[in-house]
Amino acid sequence: MHSSLMGLVAAAAAVVATAVPRPPHSHAVAGTGAVKCPLVFDGRVKAATELSDFDSYGTSLFNPDYVKGQSLKWSDIIKFPASAGSARFDDAAQHKPFEVTISDSSIFQTQKGFRRAGLQFQGDTNNDSPATKGIKTIHFSVKWDAQRALNLSHEYLNVWHEAADYSANQFNFEAGAILGQSGLARDTWKVLDRKNKQIWSTPILKTDWQNFAITLDFNKNTLQVYYSKGDDALKSVTSAVSNDNSGGGQYQIGILKKPTGTSDVVNAGYQESRLNEGLIYGSLFIEDSASACISL
Ligand SMILES: *[C@@H]1O[C@H](CO)[C@@H](O)[C@H](O)[C@H]1NC(C)=O
């Protein structure tokens, strides 16, 4: 697994090195970013992947059983958008973007308040995961789908890390109206710390890929956010801010939509019916940021 991943990185780097430079301002269809640090988990979906591959351990990069409505398979939840282009660290010849969707059936266990579908990397164990030690950076790019728009009157978790005892999330990457924080803009992507304090935000763009990276230092208890749009190189947009990263647990990537009109968000509240919402993802991976390594 490890050596084949390294082979993939080398191959991706080789492709980038020989790519013909394109004129500035052209609408890039392929990502030109190269992964330069050792991969811990690679969530970049291969170009040949079929939807049914998400349903079994042998063929999915993710846990096929979680975190989703029981009546759904991941092949019902995931879509392959036709014309999204490639995110920054995806190579069109090797990878393709994927969309995570929610519907009225996206009820996990008895959590009737939420609509949720969250991918977990295979191997990202709740305790002692390699991705919760040392210094790790999670990379992800998102693209808005106007056909399956999120309703920004609600609060959405899109990428987050939940502690092993489920008592807190070390960080949340969110959209929409954060419950109890009406002072925050709705139409932004936001990074919140463990105390649900916003540490950074940027407007949601409706046509461009937006690229994010969050470095978690599990030794120093800090997190740092990087951002770019389109095919631009990532830039640091926060310092390494203090955050309690303890407690292990797992990353989750997808959509968790909270209800409105309740204080019991897990079990109650309002969700409109005939839901058809989604968010497109690409360039998803976790790299080892020991010695300050980060792919920009
Ligand atoms: C968006 O959510 C609000 C709050 O739940 C709801 O009143 C509204 O009808 C929703 N809009 C759409 C288009 O579903």
The ligand as an SDF file (V2000), in Angstrom:
LIG
                    3D

 14 14  0  0  0  0  0  0  0  0999 V2000
  -33.9740   26.7790    3.4440 C   0  0  0  0  0  0  0  0  0  0  0  0
  -34.0720   26.5580    4.8260 O   0  0  0  0  0  0  0  0  0  0  0  0
  -35.0170   27.3780    5.4720 C   0  0  0  0  0  0  0  0  0  0  0  0
  -34.8810   27.0910    6.9590 C   0  0  0  0  0  0  0  0  0  0  0  0
  -35.1370   25.7280    7.2390 O   0  0  0  0  0  0  0  0  0  0  0  0
  -36.4040   27.0780    4.9210 C   0  0  0  0  0  0  0  0  0  0  0  0
  -37.3360   27.9550    5.5430 O   0  0  0  0  0  0  0  0  0  0  0  0
  -36.4060   27.2850    3.4180 C   0  0  0  0  0  0  0  0  0  0  0  0
  -37.6470   26.8620    2.8940 O   0  0  0  0  0  0  0  0  0  0  0  0
  -35.2950   26.4760    2.7590 C   0  0  0  0  0  0  0  0  0  0  0  0
  -35.2090   26.8090    1.3580 N   0  0  0  0  0  0  0  0  0  0  0  0
  -35.2920   25.9110    0.4040 C   0  0  0  0  0  0  0  0  0  0  0  0
  -35.1250   26.4070   -0.9870 C   0  0  0  0  0  0  0  0  0  0  0  0
  -35.5040   24.7270    0.6200 O   0  0  0  0  0  0  0  0  0  0  0  0
  1  2  1  0
  1 10  1  0
  2  3  1  0
  3  4  1  0
  3  6  1  0
  4  5  1  0
  6  7  1  0
  6  8  1  0
  8  9  1  0
  8 10  1  0
 10 11  1  0
 11 12  1  0
 12 13  1  0
 12 14  2  0
M  END
$$$$
